[in-house]
Amino acid sequence: MSLNPSKPSRGRPKTLDREHVLDVAMASYWKEDIGNLSLNEICRRCDISKPGLYREFLNEDGLMKAVILKYHQEVLSPVQQMLSTDAAFRETLDNLVLFAASINDSQGAPKGCLLIKMREAQMHLGEATRAQIDLIQEQAIATYKKWVERSKAKGEFTADMSAEFAASYIDAQLSHASSQLARGEDPQLVKRILMAALSILK
């Protein structure tokens, strides 16, 4: 039997709400200039200490990677699932345009796509976040390609282009639309431009 009484564990109990931090960080990165948004400001908005954030996410890179994973799960995964159904090509394309060009009308709501915004700000991102963004991007291109291939097999996609080119073209047009929305351009104009750009696929 030990003669030494057990010692209480050192350090403060873990009280950080991971989901709350991710929600605040995601909204902040989505709405604002990522390069001008400091980790200290994220901690202030979450009402947590920087050491507490480091214990949970290791560093700023770890936080950003967790944010983009959350965004992928909550926002992008449903779109990829939509592209994996047997719905008619034109119907799915119209729904994709609606998703890409839609914005929340509430004041201060994020506009555009956070993934694309982060892709355009890679100089401000860490290695782990950049790698995760590249992986999600590869998955998106693969999803577009498979969608086009299935549509070709059903005779619904008749444009004279390969599935690989079509996938890259779709991604480029969605990225452009997202950038326009993020810059504050008229959503209805963005939608019309996107519809015109993708009409060559019908």
C-alpha positions, -999 to 999 in steps of 0.1 A, spaced: 0 0 0 14 34 -10 22 58 18 19 88 -6 -15 103 -10 -27 107 -45 -21 143 -58 -48 162 -76 -42 168 -113 -27 201 -121 -40 227 -144 -74 243 -148 -103 220 -157 -112 220 -194 -141 244 -200 -135 253 -236 -166 247 -258 -150 234 -290 -182 238 -311 -187 273 -300 -151 282 -308 -155 266 -343 -188 284 -349 -173 318 -340 -141 312 -359 -159 300 -390 -182 330 -391 -153 354 -385 -131 339 -413 -161 337 -436 -171 374 -431 -138 391 -428 -103 394 -443 -85 363 -431 -51 380 -434 -62 408 -410 -79 385 -384 -56 377 -356 -57 347 -333 -60 371 -303 -91 385 -318 -106 351 -323 -99 343 -286 -115 376 -276 -146 369 -295 -148 334 -281 -140 346 -246 -112 321 -242 -74 323 -235 -49 317 -261 -33 288 -240 -68 273 -238 -71 275 -276 -37 260 -280 -46 231 -257 -76 223 -279 -63 230 -314 -24 231 -310 -21 263 -330 -38 286 -354 -32 262 -382 -50 235 -362 -80 258 -356 -83 268 -393 -81 231 -404 -109 223 -379 -129 252 -392 -127 241 -429 -135 205 -419 -166 217 -401 -175 239 -431 -171 209 -454 -193 187 -433 -221 212 -428 -221 232 -460 -204 213 -488 -212 176 -481 -249 181 -488 -240 195 -522 -218 166 -530 -246 143 -519 -269 161 -543 -245 156 -571 -244 119 -564 -281 113 -569 -298 100 -601 -317 133 -606 -318 147 -641 -286 166 -651 -304 199 -658 -323 197 -626 -292 191 -606 -273 219 -625 -301 244 -617 -300 234 -580 -262 238 -581 -266 274 -594 -292 282 -568 -268 270 -541 -238 288 -554 -256 321 -560 -278 321 -529 -270 343 -499 -286 348 -465 -303 382 -466 -299 388 -428 -276 417 -420 -239 406 -416 -245 371 -430 -214 356 -448 -214 357 -486 -197 335 -510 -179 302 -502 -155 299 -472 -135 271 -489 -129 293 -520 -121 323 -499 -95 303 -481 -81 290 -514 -76 326 -524 -59 335 -492 -34 305 -490 -5 328 -481 -22 333 -447 -28 296 -440 -7 270 -424 5 238 -440 -22 215 -424 -50 239 -435 -36 242 -471 -33 204 -473 -69 199 -461 -82 225 -486 -64 207 -515 -79 174 -504 -114 189 -503 -108 205 -537 -97 172 -552 -128 155 -538 -150 182 -553 -135 179 -588 -138 141 -586 -175 145 -576 -182 168 -606 -164 144 -629 -184 114 -618 -217 134 -621 -208 144 -657 -198 108 -665 -231 94 -652 -250 121 -671 -231 113 -703 -240 76 -699 -277 85 -696 -275 108 -726 -283 139 -706 -249 156 -711 -242 162 -747 -217 191 -747 -186 183 -767 -161 182 -738 -145 155 -716 -157 149 -681 -124 161 -668 -126 194 -686 -163 198 -676 -154 192 -640 -127 219 -640 -150 243 -659 -178 239 -634 -154 244 -605 -140 276 -621 -174 291 -627 -185 284 -591 -153 298 -578 -158 330 -598 -194 334 -586 -183 330 -550 -156 356 -554 -181 380 -569 -205 375 -540 -177 379 -514 -169 413 -530 -204 424 -525 -216 423 -561 -254 420 -568 -265 384 -562 -290 385 -590 -264 396 -615 -240 369 -602 -267 343 -606 -275 354 -642 -238 353 -651 -234 319 -636 -264 306 -654 -251 319 -687 -217 304 -681 -231 270 -673 -257 270 -700 -232 256 -725 -234 223 -705 -271 218 -711 
